[in-house]
Amino acid sequence: MGFGGISIWQLLIILAIVLVLFGTKRLKNIGSDLGGAVKGFKKAVTDEEKKAEQQKLEQTEEKVIEGEAVAEKDKDKDKDKV
C-alpha cells in the first residue's frame, strides 16, 4: 500500500491521465513556473533576514575609546556596576 490506501498503480494511472490531458509541454511550463516562485520566495526570505541582521548591527553602534571597542549596551552595564 502507498499513501493512505492509494497504491502505486493508482498513482501511475493518475499520472498517465494528467499527462494525456495537459501534455508534457504544459506540465514542464507549470513546473518551471512553480520552481521560479519557490526560488523567489526563498530569496525574499533570505533578503529579509539579511536586512534584519544589518539593522541589528546598526543599532549596536560601537565606539572606540582609548583603543578599546565598547558597544553602547556594554557601557550601560558598566554604569550599573558602579
GIDA-V611350 format. One record per residue. N is the residue number from 0. SS is DSSP state (H for helix, E for strand, C for the rest). NEAR is the number of other C-alpha atoms within 12 Angstrom. D_LAST is the distance of its C-alpha to the last C-alpha in Angstrom with 2 decimals. Layout:
n=N ss=SS near=NEAR d_last=D_LAST
n=N ss=SS near=NEAR d_last=D_LAST
//
This chain:
n=0 ss=C near=10 d_last=71.35
n=1 ss=C near=11 d_last=68.82
n=2 ss=E near=10 d_last=66.26
n=3 ss=C near=9 d_last=66.76
n=4 ss=C near=10 d_last=70.48
n=5 ss=E near=13 d_last=71.29
n=6 ss=C near=13 d_last=73.01
n=7 ss=H near=14 d_last=72.78
n=8 ss=H near=14 d_last=76.31
n=9 ss=H near=16 d_last=75.42
n=10 ss=H near=17 d_last=72.46
n=11 ss=H near=14 d_last=74.78
n=12 ss=H near=14 d_last=77.33
n=13 ss=H near=15 d_last=74.69
n=14 ss=H near=17 d_last=73.51
n=15 ss=H near=15 d_last=77.13
n=16 ss=H near=14 d_last=77.73
n=17 ss=H near=15 d_last=74.60
n=18 ss=H near=16 d_last=75.77
n=19 ss=H near=14 d_last=79.23
n=20 ss=H near=13 d_last=77.96
n=21 ss=H near=15 d_last=75.33
n=22 ss=H near=15 d_last=76.39
n=23 ss=H near=16 d_last=74.33
n=24 ss=H near=13 d_last=73.60
n=25 ss=H near=15 d_last=72.03
n=26 ss=H near=17 d_last=70.00
n=27 ss=H near=14 d_last=68.78
n=28 ss=H near=14 d_last=67.68
n=29 ss=H near=15 d_last=65.92
n=30 ss=H near=14 d_last=64.14
n=31 ss=H near=14 d_last=63.01
n=32 ss=H near=14 d_last=61.82
n=33 ss=H near=14 d_last=59.87
n=34 ss=H near=14 d_last=58.35
n=35 ss=H near=14 d_last=57.37
n=36 ss=H near=14 d_last=55.74
n=37 ss=H near=14 d_last=53.68
n=38 ss=H near=14 d_last=52.69
n=39 ss=H near=14 d_last=51.64
n=40 ss=H near=14 d_last=49.59
n=41 ss=H near=14 d_last=47.75
n=42 ss=H near=14 d_last=47.09
n=43 ss=H near=14 d_last=45.72
n=44 ss=H near=14 d_last=43.34
n=45 ss=H near=14 d_last=42.15
n=46 ss=H near=14 d_last=41.69
n=47 ss=H near=14 d_last=39.59
n=48 ss=H near=14 d_last=37.33
n=49 ss=H near=14 d_last=36.94
n=50 ss=H near=14 d_last=36.27
n=51 ss=H near=14 d_last=33.55
n=52 ss=H near=14 d_last=31.93
n=53 ss=H near=14 d_last=32.09
n=54 ss=H near=13 d_last=30.53
n=55 ss=H near=12 d_last=27.64
n=56 ss=H near=14 d_last=27.17
n=57 ss=H near=13 d_last=27.39
n=58 ss=H near=13 d_last=24.68
n=59 ss=C near=17 d_last=22.13
n=60 ss=C near=17 d_last=22.45
n=61 ss=E near=16 d_last=21.27
n=62 ss=E near=15 d_last=20.45
n=63 ss=E near=12 d_last=21.03
n=64 ss=E near=11 d_last=18.56
n=65 ss=C near=7 d_last=19.72
n=66 ss=C near=7 d_last=21.90
n=67 ss=E near=11 d_last=19.47
n=68 ss=E near=15 d_last=19.89
n=69 ss=E near=18 d_last=16.80
n=70 ss=E near=19 d_last=17.54
n=71 ss=H near=19 d_last=16.23
n=72 ss=H near=16 d_last=15.05
n=73 ss=H near=17 d_last=13.11
n=74 ss=H near=20 d_last=11.22
n=75 ss=H near=12 d_last=10.41
n=76 ss=H near=12 d_last=9.17
n=77 ss=H near=12 d_last=6.79
n=78 ss=H near=10 d_last=5.48
n=79 ss=H near=9 d_last=5.55
n=80 ss=H near=8 d_last=3.83
n=81 ss=C near=7 d_last=0.00
//
